[in-house]
Every structure is written in C-alpha cells, then in structure tokens.
Amino acid sequence: MNFFSLFILVGIGILQTSSSSLLFRFEEWVQEFKVKFVDNEHYDSTFEKWVNNNKFVDDINSRNLTFKLGHNQFSGMDSTDFSRYLGISRILFLDTDVTRRRTLQSVNIEKAPESVNWVTNGGVTPVKDQGQCGSCWSFSTTGALEGAYYAKYGKLESFSEQQLVDCDNFRNGGKDLGCNGGLMDNAFVWIANNGGLCSEQEYPYSSGTTKKNGACQTTCGIVKNSGLKEFVDILKSSDEEMMLAVSQQPVSIAIEADQREFQLYKSGVFTGTCGTNLDHGVLLVGYGSQNGDDYYLVKNSWSTAWGDSGYIKLGRGKKYNGGDGQCGLLLQGSYPVL
C-alpha cells in the first residue's frame, strides 16, 4: 500500500470516528432532553441542525471571549425554529397606556451600591419555564411582583403566570394576548385593576404544554397585599437609573433574545452581538463585575437547562448599542409599587 492510499484510509477513518462521535453525543442530547421525533426526516433534520450548532459552539468557545456557549434544549433548532417554539414576537413590545405610570422619583438613595444580587438576598423565586408559549411577559411580570412583595413584606411569594395568560386580555379588561405576546406594563395595570394576583400554587402554569391560554378562572384567592398602586417606567438608556432601580427591587425588562449566541449561551458575561429589536421579557435581578467585565444579572424563563442555571449575565455599560444596553435592556425597564 502506498503512502497516498494509506493517507486516504486514515482520513476516512477519522471522518467515520468523528461522525460516530457526533451521533453518539446527539443521541445523549436526545435522551437528556427527551426529544421526540415525528419521523426519520424530522430526526435527520434535527441532527443536522444540532451538528451546525455544535460547530458554532466550538467556534465561539475557541475565541477566548468573555462568555461560553453550550448545548441546551434548543440545540436542535435553527433561528426560525427557536423563534417559533418560544412564540417570540415584537408586536406588543411597544409603548403602553400611561395609566398608573409615574417616573422614577421614589428612589431614596443618591448612589447605587457597587453590586446587587436579589437571588442571594432571597427575593427571587426558582427559575421557571414558559415552555412552548409566548408568555415571557407574564413571567417577567410575576418576577417583578415577587421581588416587590419580598422587598416590602420580607416574604417570598410565587405568583401565577397562568392567571395573567388566561385573564389579562381584552375580554377581561386587559390588553395582552396570552401565548401570542404581551407587555409587562399592561400586566401591571391589569393586576392593579384586579386588586392583586393569585399564587402559583392555587393557579398553576399549564400553557407551556397546551401552547395556548385557557378560560379565566376566578375561584382562586388573591394573595393578600399583592394589589399594586402603580408602576414605574425607568428612564431609558440610563445605566445609573437602572442600577438605582434594581438596588431597590427586581425590575422587568425587555430584550432582544433571537440571536444564535443568546440561544446557546452557557456562562460568563455575554458581550456578543445582540441588537435592540425587543422581543422577550425577562427579569433584572442584580448587577456586578466578573473578571473586570461589568454585567447585569438576568433571570430568564427557559428553565434551568438554559444558560447559567437559568440566568444570564448581560454586559453593562454605555458601549452597548449606543447606550441602549446589551440586547436593548435599558429601553423598557419598569417595576410595580405596592
């Protein structure tokens, strides 16, 4: 056998080993996330997307950036699948009614502390999972209400996203659209008009699997003192005002979350490309610095399988999007006042 033939055979062996290794890892991922396939074509398509995402993860991680990517429940999806699955939409990330709104005037401190973490302070419930429903706005809303309730009463209460998904719509005096999107400020208004919100335990979340809202239930008891007086819209494009606000309590924010790097984020301070086309509601629960990189700590609603146990650290500072914040996080911040 000549050298050239040996080289070809070795090359084929490497390719076969590499392909076999990828298939084995893909099957492990399928088992871990209990992925179901409609037919062989669906299997092959998902494997191809997983392999492409695997290459992307390896490429980004080889660049020694401030963050790392990794596989999660979305690894078998391309950007179109990802947006469709989560019901990502920009439709309702617009301006809202000024009812019960006021400017950031209640802050009673002159300077924000160097770091804040409401997770370690006890003011944040465990990470939740919106599932296959565009209800991120309801999770951001309940998170802000949970934080406000804890900050005022010293008790951590988990509030019902499903009540908002089912009841905060035009039929029931609200403005949001269940699994088709919503806006946190609108939800704050609905909670105020409703006199509060029920607990997660009494009105549990189900739209993640049904993929739609249900009939509005009125038999659950509203948590005492959960009725808000008003909500505060934070001055746009201001790190100072955002930090002052989150030093008081967790804050609802809107971001752009449809980027591939965001989809596969795993750890570190996310400084990757991310615009300001707001399409996802999340909860800002703190800020700080890591290895010299300033960040905001954000709680997501994609379960603990995504990101850093369900959280992401978004880069903080005026260099992001001309001062509008990484992924546009400074454009639509607000929080409820009890």
KEKE-3310 file (N, C-alpha, C; in steps of 0.2 Angstrom, whole numbers, plus 5000, padded with zeros to 4 digits):
npx = (5004:5003:5009:5000:4987:4986:4985:4973:4964:4966:4961:4948:4944:4946:4936:4924:4925:4924:4911:4903:4906:4899:4886:4884:4885:4874:4864:4864:4861:4848:4842:4844:4836:4824:4819:4807:4803:4795:4796:4808:4813:4812:4820:4833:4834:4834:4846:4855:4854:4858:4871:4876:4874:4883:4895:4896:4895:4908:4916:4914:4918:4931:4937:4941:4932:4922:4912:4904:4897:4885:4877:4859:4842:4838:4846:4844:4838:4836:4837:4824:4816:4818:4813:4799:4796:4796:4787:4791:4789:4788:4777:4770:4779:4779:4775:4764:4749:4747:4741:4742:4756:4772:4786:4803:4804:4804:4815:4826:4839:4855:4866:4870:4874:4889:4887:4873:4862:4848:4845:4854:4850:4838:4826:4820:4811:4813:4820:4808:4798:4793:4790:4782:4776:4772:4774:4782:4782:4772:4780:4790:4783:4777:4789:4794:4784:4785:4797:4795:4785:4793:4803:4795:4787:4795:4793:4794:4784:4777:4770:4755:4758:4749:4737:4738:4740:4728:4718:4722:4717:4708:4695:4693:4696:4709:4725:4734:4740:4740:4748:4752:4760:4764:4765:4774:4771:4757:4752:4755:4745:4733:4734:4734:4721:4714:4716:4726:4735:4734:4741:4755:4753:4739:4735:4741:4754:4751:4751:4763:4763:4751:4751:4743:4731:4720:4703:4698:4700:4691:4691:4702:4711:4716:4732:4736:4738:4744:4740:4744:4749:4754:4765:4782:4790:4806:4819:4824:4839:4849:4861:4863:4851:4844:4852:4850:4836:4836:4843:4834:4823:4819:4818:4807:4812:4814:4821:4831:4831:4833:4845:4858:4869:4864:4854:4861:4868:4879:4888:4897:4900:4890:4894:4892:4886:4871:4856:4843:4830:4817:4810:4807:4803:4810:4818:4827:4839:4850:4867:4884:4902:4913:4928:4933:4924:4909:4892:4874:4863:4852:4837:4830:4816:4817:4819:4830:4839:4844:4856:4866:4861:4848:4850:4857:4872:4872:4882:4887:4886:4890:4894:4887:4876:4875:4872:4860:4860:4865:4858:4847:4843:4841:4830:4816:4813:4804:4795:4784:4774:4770)
npy = (4994:5011:5027:5037:5030:5025:5037:5041:5031:5033:5045:5043:5035:5044:5053:5044:5041:5053:5057:5046:5049:5062:5058:5050:5059:5067:5058:5056:5069:5069:5060:5066:5078:5073:5072:5071:5063:5065:5058:5049:5059:5071:5067:5067:5080:5087:5082:5087:5101:5101:5097:5108:5118:5113:5115:5129:5132:5127:5135:5148:5146:5144:5156:5163:5172:5183:5175:5159:5146:5133:5117:5115:5114:5119:5116:5108:5116:5128:5146:5150:5140:5141:5154:5152:5141:5147:5157:5170:5187:5204:5211:5217:5224:5238:5255:5259:5261:5276:5275:5274:5275:5282:5292:5289:5293:5289:5284:5283:5284:5291:5286:5271:5255:5245:5233:5221:5208:5200:5187:5180:5187:5183:5187:5181:5170:5152:5147:5147:5139:5144:5136:5130:5143:5159:5167:5175:5188:5187:5180:5188:5199:5193:5190:5202:5207:5198:5201:5214:5212:5204:5214:5223:5216:5206:5193:5179:5176:5165:5170:5169:5165:5159:5165:5177:5175:5168:5178:5191:5200:5207:5203:5202:5215:5218:5220:5211:5196:5182:5167:5173:5184:5199:5213:5220:5231:5233:5222:5225:5235:5228:5219:5229:5234:5222:5220:5213:5197:5179:5165:5155:5141:5140:5143:5136:5135:5130:5132:5130:5117:5115:5125:5136:5149:5147:5146:5160:5158:5161:5157:5156:5162:5179:5184:5191:5209:5210:5218:5231:5249:5257:5258:5260:5267:5266:5278:5279:5271:5273:5268:5272:5275:5263:5255:5261:5258:5244:5242:5243:5234:5219:5221:5222:5219:5222:5213:5209:5193:5184:5180:5169:5167:5170:5161:5149:5152:5149:5152:5165:5183:5190:5197:5197:5199:5208:5215:5228:5225:5223:5208:5199:5196:5198:5196:5208:5205:5210:5216:5218:5214:5204:5197:5209:5213:5222:5218:5215:5205:5193:5185:5172:5163:5150:5138:5129:5122:5130:5142:5149:5140:5144:5158:5173:5183:5199:5211:5226:5244:5259:5257:5247:5246:5259:5265:5260:5248:5231:5220:5228:5231:5242:5249:5247:5246:5243:5243:5237:5245:5243)
npz = (5000:4995:5001:4999:4997:5010:5017:5013:5018:5032:5033:5030:5040:5051:5048:5049:5063:5069:5064:5070:5083:5085:5082:5093:5104:5100:5102:5115:5119:5114:5123:5135:5135:5131:5118:5105:5090:5074:5062:5052:5044:5051:5062:5055:5051:5063:5068:5059:5061:5075:5074:5066:5076:5085:5079:5079:5093:5096:5089:5093:5107:5106:5104:5115:5122:5133:5137:5137:5126:5125:5124:5125:5128:5116:5106:5094:5086:5073:5070:5065:5070:5083:5087:5083:5092:5105:5103:5100:5098:5092:5092:5103:5110:5113:5115:5130:5139:5149:5161:5178:5178:5183:5184:5188:5203:5216:5221:5235:5238:5234:5227:5219:5225:5223:5219:5217:5221:5220:5220:5229:5240:5243:5237:5225:5216:5212:5196:5182:5169:5154:5143:5128:5123:5120:5132:5140:5145:5155:5165:5167:5173:5185:5191:5194:5203:5213:5218:5222:5232:5241:5244:5251:5261:5266:5263:5252:5239:5227:5212:5201:5184:5175:5178:5173:5159:5155:5159:5158:5146:5131:5133:5147:5152:5150:5140:5135:5126:5129:5125:5113:5115:5125:5136:5150:5157:5154:5160:5173:5175:5174:5185:5195:5193:5196:5209:5214:5213:5211:5219:5213:5217:5219:5206:5195:5182:5165:5151:5145:5140:5134:5125:5123:5129:5143:5149:5159:5176:5191:5204:5213:5227:5229:5233:5248:5250:5237:5228:5217:5218:5208:5194:5189:5176:5170:5167:5150:5142:5152:5163:5176:5181:5180:5188:5201:5202:5202:5213:5223:5221:5211:5193:5179:5162:5144:5131:5116:5111:5101:5095:5089:5097:5110:5111:5113:5124:5139:5150:5159:5155:5144:5130:5117:5099:5099:5097:5097:5095:5102:5109:5120:5136:5152:5168:5178:5190:5197:5198:5194:5194:5184:5182:5178:5169:5168:5172:5171:5180:5175:5176:5167:5158:5154:5159:5170:5162:5152:5149:5162:5174:5171:5171:5165:5162:5157:5147:5154:5153:5144:5131:5124:5111:5108:5121:5124:5130:5133:5122:5121:5134:5142:5137:5141:5155:5170:5185:5198:5211:5227)
capx = (5000:5007:5008:4994:4982:4986:4983:4965:4961:4966:4956:4941:4943:4945:4929:4919:4925:4921:4904:4901:4906:4894:4880:4883:4883:4867:4859:4864:4857:4841:4839:4844:4830:4818:4816:4803:4803:4789:4798:4815:4815:4812:4826:4839:4834:4836:4853:4859:4854:4862:4878:4878:4875:4889:4901:4895:4898:4915:4920:4914:4922:4938:4939:4943:4928:4920:4907:4904:4891:4884:4871:4854:4835:4837:4852:4842:4834:4839:4834:4817:4813:4819:4808:4793:4794:4795:4782:4795:4786:4789:4771:4767:4784:4778:4773:4758:4744:4751:4738:4746:4763:4775:4793:4807:4805:4804:4822:4828:4846:4858:4871:4868:4880:4894:4884:4867:4860:4842:4845:4857:4847:4831:4820:4819:4809:4817:4819:4803:4799:4787:4788:4781:4771:4775:4771:4788:4779:4769:4785:4794:4778:4777:4795:4794:4779:4788:4803:4792:4782:4798:4806:4791:4785:4800:4791:4794:4778:4777:4763:4753:4758:4744:4731:4739:4740:4721:4714:4724:4716:4703:4689:4693:4698:4717:4727:4739:4737:4742:4754:4754:4764:4761:4769:4774:4767:4750:4750:4754:4739:4728:4735:4731:4713:4711:4717:4731:4736:4734:4748:4757:4751:4732:4733:4747:4755:4749:4751:4769:4762:4745:4753:4738:4728:4714:4697:4700:4697:4690:4690:4707:4711:4721:4737:4735:4743:4748:4737:4749:4746:4756:4771:4787:4794:4813:4822:4828:4846:4852:4863:4863:4844:4843:4855:4846:4830:4837:4845:4828:4819:4820:4815:4805:4815:4813:4827:4831:4833:4833:4852:4860:4873:4860:4850:4865:4873:4880:4891:4901:4897:4888:4896:4892:4882:4864:4853:4838:4823:4814:4806:4807:4803:4814:4819:4834:4839:4856:4872:4891:4908:4917:4935:4934:4918:4903:4886:4868:4861:4845:4833:4826:4810:4818:4821:4837:4843:4846:4861:4869:4856:4843:4852:4862:4875:4872:4887:4884:4890:4887:4897:4882:4871:4875:4870:4853:4861:4866:4852:4842:4840:4839:4825:4810:4813:4799:4793:4777:4774:4764)
capy = (5000:5017:5032:5041:5026:5025:5043:5042:5027:5036:5051:5041:5033:5050:5056:5040:5041:5060:5056:5042:5053:5067:5054:5047:5065:5069:5053:5058:5075:5067:5057:5071:5082:5069:5075:5067:5064:5063:5053:5049:5066:5075:5065:5069:5087:5089:5080:5092:5107:5100:5097:5115:5122:5111:5118:5136:5132:5126:5140:5154:5145:5144:5163:5166:5178:5184:5171:5152:5143:5126:5114:5115:5111:5122:5114:5105:5121:5134:5153:5150:5135:5144:5159:5149:5137:5152:5162:5177:5192:5211:5215:5220:5227:5245:5260:5257:5266:5279:5274:5271:5276:5288:5292:5286:5298:5286:5281:5287:5284:5295:5282:5264:5251:5243:5226:5219:5202:5198:5180:5178:5191:5179:5190:5179:5163:5147:5148:5144:5138:5146:5131:5132:5148:5166:5171:5178:5194:5186:5178:5195:5202:5190:5190:5209:5207:5194:5205:5220:5209:5202:5220:5227:5212:5201:5186:5177:5173:5164:5172:5165:5167:5157:5169:5183:5172:5167:5183:5198:5200:5211:5200:5203:5221:5218:5221:5206:5191:5176:5164:5177:5190:5204:5219:5220:5237:5231:5217:5229:5239:5223:5217:5234:5234:5216:5220:5208:5191:5173:5162:5149:5135:5140:5144:5133:5136:5125:5134:5128:5111:5116:5130:5141:5151:5143:5150:5163:5156:5166:5154:5156:5168:5184:5185:5197:5214:5210:5223:5237:5255:5260:5256:5265:5266:5269:5282:5275:5272:5276:5263:5275:5275:5256:5252:5263:5255:5237:5241:5243:5228:5217:5225:5219:5222:5218:5212:5205:5186:5179:5179:5162:5166:5171:5154:5144:5155:5145:5155:5171:5189:5190:5203:5195:5204:5207:5221:5231:5223:5219:5203:5195:5199:5194:5200:5210:5204:5212:5218:5217:5213:5197:5197:5216:5215:5224:5215:5214:5198:5192:5179:5170:5159:5145:5133:5129:5119:5135:5147:5148:5138:5149:5165:5176:5190:5203:5216:5233:5250:5264:5254:5243:5248:5267:5267:5257:5242:5225:5217:5233:5230:5249:5253:5246:5244:5245:5239:5239:5248:5240)
capz = (5000:4995:5006:4997:4999:5017:5020:5012:5023:5038:5033:5030:5047:5056:5047:5052:5070:5070:5063:5075:5090:5085:5083:5100:5108:5098:5105:5123:5120:5113:5129:5141:5134:5130:5112:5101:5083:5071:5058:5050:5041:5057:5065:5051:5051:5069:5069:5055:5065:5081:5071:5064:5082:5089:5076:5081:5100:5097:5086:5098:5113:5104:5103:5122:5124:5140:5138:5134:5124:5127:5122:5129:5125:5109:5101:5088:5082:5069:5072:5064:5074:5090:5087:5083:5098:5110:5102:5100:5094:5093:5091:5109:5114:5110:5121:5133:5142:5154:5167:5184:5177:5185:5183:5193:5208:5223:5224:5241:5238:5229:5224:5219:5228:5218:5217:5220:5219:5224:5221:5235:5245:5245:5234:5218:5216:5207:5189:5179:5162:5150:5138:5121:5124:5120:5138:5143:5148:5162:5169:5169:5177:5191:5195:5197:5208:5218:5221:5226:5238:5246:5247:5256:5266:5268:5262:5245:5236:5219:5209:5195:5177:5171:5178:5168:5152:5154:5161:5155:5139:5130:5136:5154:5153:5149:5134:5132:5121:5131:5122:5107:5117:5130:5139:5157:5159:5153:5165:5180:5175:5175:5192:5199:5192:5198:5216:5215:5209:5214:5220:5208:5219:5218:5199:5192:5175:5161:5144:5142:5136:5130:5120:5122:5136:5145:5152:5165:5182:5196:5211:5217:5231:5228:5239:5252:5249:5231:5223:5216:5217:5202:5192:5187:5170:5172:5161:5145:5141:5158:5167:5183:5184:5181:5194:5206:5202:5204:5220:5227:5219:5204:5188:5172:5156:5138:5127:5110:5113:5095:5092:5090:5103:5116:5111:5116:5130:5144:5156:5158:5154:5137:5126:5109:5095:5101:5095:5101:5092:5109:5108:5125:5143:5157:5175:5180:5197:5200:5194:5197:5189:5184:5179:5175:5165:5172:5170:5174:5181:5172:5176:5161:5160:5149:5164:5172:5157:5148:5152:5169:5178:5170:5172:5160:5164:5151:5148:5157:5151:5138:5125:5121:5107:5109:5127:5125:5134:5129:5120:5122:5141:5145:5134:5143:5161:5174:5191:5202:5218:5231)
cpx = (5004:5005:5001:4987:4981:4983:4975:4962:4961:4961:4949:4939:4942:4938:4923:4919:4922:4913:4900:4900:4900:4887:4879:4881:4876:4862:4859:4860:4849:4838:4839:4837:4824:4815:4813:4803:4797:4790:4805:4817:4816:4819:4833:4839:4836:4844:4857:4859:4858:4869:4881:4879:4881:4895:4901:4898:4905:4919:4920:4918:4929:4941:4941:4939:4926:4915:4908:4897:4891:4878:4865:4847:4834:4842:4850:4837:4838:4835:4826:4813:4812:4813:4801:4791:4793:4790:4785:4791:4787:4783:4769:4773:4784:4776:4766:4754:4748:4747:4742:4753:4765:4782:4797:4809:4805:4810:4824:4835:4849:4863:4870:4875:4883:4891:4878:4865:4854:4841:4847:4853:4840:4825:4818:4817:4813:4815:4813:4803:4793:4785:4786:4775:4774:4772:4777:4786:4776:4774:4789:4789:4778:4783:4796:4790:4782:4793:4800:4789:4787:4801:4802:4789:4790:4798:4791:4788:4779:4770:4762:4754:4752:4738:4732:4738:4732:4717:4715:4723:4710:4696:4688:4696:4706:4718:4732:4736:4740:4748:4756:4758:4760:4767:4768:4770:4759:4748:4750:4748:4733:4728:4732:4723:4710:4712:4722:4732:4736:4741:4749:4753:4743:4730:4739:4748:4754:4750:4758:4768:4756:4746:4747:4735:4722:4708:4700:4696:4697:4689:4696:4707:4717:4726:4736:4740:4747:4745:4742:4746:4748:4762:4775:4790:4801:4816:4826:4835:4850:4854:4862:4856:4842:4846:4852:4840:4831:4840:4840:4824:4821:4816:4813:4809:4813:4820:4826:4835:4834:4840:4854:4865:4869:4856:4854:4870:4873:4883:4895:4897:4896:4889:4896:4887:4875:4861:4848:4831:4820:4809:4805:4807:4806:4815:4826:4834:4845:4861:4879:4896:4911:4923:4936:4929:4912:4897:4880:4866:4854:4843:4829:4820:4810:4820:4828:4842:4847:4851:4864:4864:4850:4844:4857:4865:4876:4877:4883:4889:4887:4890:4892:4877:4870:4872:4863:4854:4862:4859:4846:4839:4838:4833:4818:4809:4807:4798:4787:4779:4768:4762)
cpy = (5006:5022:5036:5037:5026:5031:5044:5037:5030:5042:5049:5038:5038:5052:5051:5040:5048:5060:5052:5045:5058:5064:5052:5053:5067:5065:5055:5064:5074:5064:5062:5075:5079:5071:5069:5068:5062:5058:5053:5056:5071:5074:5068:5077:5090:5088:5085:5099:5107:5101:5104:5119:5120:5114:5126:5137:5132:5132:5146:5152:5145:5151:5166:5172:5178:5179:5164:5150:5136:5123:5114:5112:5114:5121:5111:5110:5126:5140:5153:5146:5138:5149:5157:5145:5142:5157:5169:5181:5199:5215:5219:5224:5234:5249:5258:5263:5270:5279:5271:5272:5282:5287:5290:5292:5295:5284:5286:5286:5288:5291:5275:5260:5248:5236:5225:5212:5199:5191:5178:5181:5188:5182:5187:5171:5158:5149:5144:5143:5139:5141:5134:5137:5155:5170:5174:5184:5193:5183:5184:5199:5199:5190:5197:5210:5203:5197:5211:5218:5207:5209:5223:5223:5207:5194:5185:5173:5171:5165:5168:5168:5165:5161:5175:5180:5171:5173:5190:5199:5205:5209:5202:5210:5222:5220:5216:5200:5184:5173:5168:5183:5195:5209:5219:5225:5236:5226:5220:5232:5234:5220:5222:5234:5228:5215:5215:5202:5185:5170:5156:5143:5135:5140:5142:5134:5130:5126:5132:5122:5112:5121:5135:5143:5147:5148:5154:5161:5161:5164:5155:5163:5173:5184:5191:5202:5214:5214:5229:5243:5258:5256:5261:5263:5270:5273:5278:5276:5275:5270:5266:5274:5267:5253:5255:5260:5247:5236:5241:5237:5225:5221:5221:5223:5218:5218:5209:5198:5181:5178:5172:5162:5166:5164:5149:5146:5150:5148:5162:5178:5190:5197:5202:5200:5203:5214:5224:5230:5219:5214:5198:5198:5195:5199:5201:5209:5206:5214:5217:5217:5207:5198:5204:5218:5216:5220:5216:5207:5197:5185:5178:5165:5153:5138:5133:5126:5124:5140:5145:5146:5142:5156:5167:5182:5194:5209:5223:5238:5253:5261:5250:5246:5256:5269:5264:5251:5236:5222:5222:5234:5237:5252:5252:5243:5247:5240:5241:5242:5246:5245)
cpz = (5000:5000:5005:4999:5007:5020:5019:5017:5030:5039:5033:5037:5052:5055:5050:5060:5072:5070:5068:5082:5090:5085:5090:5104:5106:5102:5113:5124:5119:5120:5135:5141:5132:5123:5108:5094:5079:5066:5056:5048:5046:5061:5062:5051:5057:5070:5065:5059:5071:5079:5070:5071:5086:5086:5078:5088:5100:5094:5091:5104:5112:5104:5110:5123:5131:5142:5135:5131:5126:5124:5127:5125:5118:5104:5095:5084:5078:5072:5071:5069:5081:5091:5087:5089:5104:5109:5102:5096:5096:5093:5097:5113:5111:5117:5123:5136:5148:5161:5173:5183:5181:5184:5189:5198:5215:5225:5229:5243:5233:5225:5224:5222:5222:5215:5220:5217:5223:5224:5228:5241:5247:5241:5227:5219:5211:5200:5186:5172:5158:5145:5131:5120:5124:5126:5143:5147:5155:5167:5172:5174:5184:5195:5198:5203:5214:5222:5225:5232:5243:5249:5252:5262:5269:5267:5254:5243:5229:5217:5202:5188:5173:5172:5174:5161:5151:5155:5159:5148:5138:5133:5143:5156:5153:5142:5131:5129:5123:5128:5115:5109:5122:5132:5146:5160:5159:5158:5172:5180:5177:5182:5197:5199:5195:5206:5218:5211:5213:5215:5214:5210:5218:5210:5195:5184:5171:5153:5141:5138:5132:5124:5118:5129:5137:5147:5158:5171:5188:5203:5215:5221:5230:5234:5242:5251:5242:5226:5223:5215:5210:5199:5189:5181:5171:5165:5157:5145:5146:5163:5175:5185:5185:5187:5200:5207:5205:5211:5225:5227:5212:5199:5181:5167:5150:5134:5120:5112:5107:5092:5094:5096:5110:5116:5114:5121:5136:5150:5154:5157:5146:5134:5119:5106:5098:5101:5100:5099:5098:5107:5114:5132:5148:5164:5177:5188:5201:5195:5198:5192:5190:5180:5175:5171:5169:5168:5174:5174:5179:5173:5170:5163:5155:5153:5166:5167:5153:5152:5158:5174:5177:5170:5166:5163:5157:5152:5150:5155:5145:5131:5121:5118:5108:5115:5129:5129:5130:5128:5121:5129:5144:5142:5137:5150:5165:5180:5195:5209:5221:5237)
residu = (MET:ASN:PHE:PHE:SER:LEU:PHE:ILE:LEU:VAL:GLY:ILE:GLY:ILE:LEU:GLN:THR:SER:SER:SER:SER:LEU:LEU:PHE:ARG:PHE:GLU:GLU:TRP:VAL:GLN:GLU:PHE:LYS:VAL:LYS:PHE:VAL:ASP:ASN:GLU:HIS:TYR:ASP:SER:THR:PHE:GLU:LYS:TRP:VAL:ASN:ASN:ASN:LYS:PHE:VAL:ASP:ASP:ILE:ASN:SER:ARG:ASN:LEU:THR:PHE:LYS:LEU:GLY:HIS:ASN:GLN:PHE:SER:GLY:MET:ASP:SER:THR:ASP:PHE:SER:ARG:TYR:LEU:GLY:ILE:SER:ARG:ILE:LEU:PHE:LEU:ASP:THR:ASP:VAL:THR:ARG:ARG:ARG:THR:LEU:GLN:SER:VAL:ASN:ILE:GLU:LYS:ALA:PRO:GLU:SER:VAL:ASN:TRP:VAL:THR:ASN:GLY:GLY:VAL:THR:PRO:VAL:LYS:ASP:GLN:GLY:GLN:CYS:GLY:SER:CYS:TRP:SER:PHE:SER:THR:THR:GLY:ALA:LEU:GLU:GLY:ALA:TYR:TYR:ALA:LYS:TYR:GLY:LYS:LEU:GLU:SER:PHE:SER:GLU:GLN:GLN:LEU:VAL:ASP:CYS:ASP:ASN:PHE:ARG:ASN:GLY:GLY:LYS:ASP:LEU:GLY:CYS:ASN:GLY:GLY:LEU:MET:ASP:ASN:ALA:PHE:VAL:TRP:ILE:ALA:ASN:ASN:GLY:GLY:LEU:CYS:SER:GLU:GLN:GLU:TYR:PRO:TYR:SER:SER:GLY:THR:THR:LYS:LYS:ASN:GLY:ALA:CYS:GLN:THR:THR:CYS:GLY:ILE:VAL:LYS:ASN:SER:GLY:LEU:LYS:GLU:PHE:VAL:ASP:ILE:LEU:LYS:SER:SER:ASP:GLU:GLU:MET:MET:LEU:ALA:VAL:SER:GLN:GLN:PRO:VAL:SER:ILE:ALA:ILE:GLU:ALA:ASP:GLN:ARG:GLU:PHE:GLN:LEU:TYR:LYS:SER:GLY:VAL:PHE:THR:GLY:THR:CYS:GLY:THR:ASN:LEU:ASP:HIS:GLY:VAL:LEU:LEU:VAL:GLY:TYR:GLY:SER:GLN:ASN:GLY:ASP:ASP:TYR:TYR:LEU:VAL:LYS:ASN:SER:TRP:SER:THR:ALA:TRP:GLY:ASP:SER:GLY:TYR:ILE:LYS:LEU:GLY:ARG:GLY:LYS:LYS:TYR:ASN:GLY:GLY:ASP:GLY:GLN:CYS:GLY:LEU:LEU:LEU:GLN:GLY:SER:TYR:PRO:VAL:LEU)
# end
